[in-house]
Structures are given as structure tokens and as C-alpha cells.
């Protein structure tokens, strides 16, 4: 992996009016390479249970210091990942929100 990047809900993943609350990290997602999007954290999104997903092939390497109940915005550093240059989601969200 050539580059270290930050999982954020950036580049339009959320609106300023969205209410995003951190619940917990998905521990088993860290420390190994994933070719497809994977869940990296549980959240409450506008009052509904949801997940934060990776948005590219990556190696989620470490978590930020988020605590349950912390509010997230587009600039919040959620976690860190390593990726090859061509896999980095340039001008796209580095993480997305999804429901199960």
C-alpha cells in the first residue's frame, strides 16, 4: 500500500443538516486488505441505525479517537486506511453511509 488516507464523510457523503452520531467501530474490518466496500463503524444517521462503509479497495489500518455519542461531520477523521494511488477515491467520498 503506497498511501495513507483518512476515512471521512467528505465530498458530499453527508449534508450539513444531517445528524450523524458515532456508536462503535467494526473491529474485524481493521488490519486486513479488502477489495470491496466494508463496514467500518456503526452510527445513527438522522435517527436511524446505519453503517459507515469504506468507498474503495483499502487496508483499514487504525481508528481515530471517536467515542460513542460523538457527532460526525464531513471533516471528522473516522479512521485511517492504506491504498494504492489508483484506488484512492479522488473527488469522491472516502467513506459512505449505508443501511442494512
C-alpha positions as CSV (number, residue, x, y, z in Angstrom):
1,X,0.0,0.0,0.0
2,X,1.5,3.2,-1.1
3,X,-0.6,6.0,0.5
4,X,-2.2,6.5,3.9
5,X,-5.6,8.2,3.7
6,X,-8.4,9.2,6.1
7,X,-11.9,7.8,6.1
8,X,-14.2,10.9,6.2
9,X,-17.7,11.5,5.1
10,X,-16.4,14.1,2.8
11,X,-17.1,15.2,-0.8
12,X,-20.8,15.2,-0.5
13,X,-21.3,12.0,1.5
14,X,-23.4,13.9,4.0
15,X,-25.2,17.3,4.2
16,X,-24.6,19.9,6.9
17,X,-28.2,19.3,8.1
18,X,-27.6,15.5,8.6
19,X,-27.3,14.3,12.2
20,X,-24.6,11.6,12.4
21,X,-23.7,10.0,15.8
22,X,-20.9,7.6,16.2
23,X,-21.8,4.3,18.0
24,X,-18.8,1.9,17.6
25,X,-16.1,0.6,15.2
26,X,-16.5,-2.7,13.4
27,X,-13.3,-4.2,14.9
28,X,-13.0,-7.1,12.4
29,X,-12.7,-4.7,9.5
30,X,-9.3,-3.4,10.6
31,X,-5.9,-4.9,9.9
32,X,-6.6,-6.6,6.6
33,X,-7.0,-5.7,3.0
34,X,-10.5,-5.5,1.4
35,X,-11.2,-5.3,-2.3
36,X,-14.9,-4.3,-1.8
37,X,-16.5,-1.8,0.4
38,X,-16.8,-2.9,4.1
39,X,-18.4,-1.6,7.2
40,X,-16.0,0.3,9.4
41,X,-18.3,1.8,12.0
42,X,-21.9,1.7,13.4
43,X,-23.7,5.1,13.5
44,X,-27.1,6.7,14.0
45,X,-27.9,8.6,10.8
46,X,-30.8,11.1,11.1
47,X,-32.3,8.9,13.9
48,X,-31.9,5.5,12.1
49,X,-29.2,2.8,12.7
50,X,-26.7,2.8,9.9
51,X,-23.1,2.0,9.0
52,X,-20.1,3.9,7.6
53,X,-18.6,2.0,4.7
54,X,-15.2,2.2,3.0
55,X,-15.5,3.5,-0.6
56,X,-12.6,1.9,-2.3
57,X,-10.2,-1.1,-2.1
58,X,-8.2,-0.5,1.1
59,X,-6.4,-1.7,4.2
60,X,-8.2,-0.1,7.2
61,X,-5.2,0.4,9.5
62,X,-6.2,2.3,12.6
63,X,-9.1,4.1,14.2
64,X,-9.4,7.7,15.3
65,X,-10.2,8.5,18.9
66,X,-14.0,8.7,18.4
67,X,-16.2,7.9,21.4
68,X,-19.8,6.6,21.5
69,X,-22.1,9.6,21.2
70,X,-19.6,11.8,19.2
71,X,-21.2,13.8,16.4
72,X,-19.6,13.5,13.0
73,X,-19.4,15.9,10.1
74,X,-17.7,15.9,6.7
75,X,-14.3,16.9,8.3
76,X,-14.3,14.3,11.1
77,X,-11.4,11.9,11.0
78,X,-13.1,8.5,11.4
79,X,-10.2,6.1,10.7
80,X,-7.1,5.6,8.6
81,X,-6.5,3.4,5.6
82,X,-3.8,2.5,3.2
83,X,-4.4,2.2,-0.6
84,X,-2.7,2.2,-3.9
85,X,-2.9,5.5,-5.7
86,X,-5.3,4.3,-8.4
87,X,-7.7,3.1,-5.7
88,X,-8.0,6.3,-3.7
89,X,-11.4,7.8,-4.3
90,X,-10.3,11.2,-5.6
91,X,-13.1,13.9,-5.6
92,X,-15.4,11.3,-4.1
93,X,-16.3,10.5,-0.5
94,X,-13.7,8.4,1.2
95,X,-16.5,6.8,3.2
96,X,-20.2,6.4,2.6
97,X,-23.3,5.7,4.7
98,X,-25.5,2.7,4.2
99,X,-28.3,0.8,5.9
100,X,-28.6,-2.9,6.4
